[in-house]
Structures are given as structure tokens and as C-alpha cells.
């Protein structure tokens, strides 16, 4: 899991899901190849590992995690739009 400044747009979240899923699947394919499995032998039940938003923590929770106040002019970690809130991200397994 990660806490990151986010713009809160659906388009950005969908882009993060697509990019992280592609990276996760590529890593799984590389691990399969390293294990000596033939192409296409990877477990078809394997989950995507795509990142998704989990929640926007309250200030008190961010304080407990040691997350500083959002800097003025902060950008979204994924798309460079203006960040609206710190958001907790996780991966689907």
C-alpha cells in the first residue's frame, strides 16, 4: 500500500490501473520464464495485481502515518494535474 497525492479523477485512476496491471503481468511472465515455464504456461488464475484506490484517509490518520500537509501546488503522482487529496492505494490480488 502507498499514500500518494492524487487528483481524484476517474480517468487518472483507470490509467493507474491499466499501467500497474501491465507491469504486474510483465513481472509475472518474467518470473515464469526464469522458473523455466514455457510461454503461456503461467497460472491462468493469477490475479492482475492492478493498483486501485482504497480510501482517502482523514487528517488524523495521515498524521498517525507521518504524512506531512500537502504542499501548495502539489501534483498528482500519476498525471501531473493538481492534487486534491492524499489517497491510499493498494493492489488487487
Secondary structure, DSSP 8 states (H G I E B T S, - for coil): -EEEEE---HHHHHHHHHHHHHHHHHHHHHHHHHTT--TT-S-TT-----EEEEE---HHHHHHTT-----TT-B-TTT-SB--EEEEEEE--
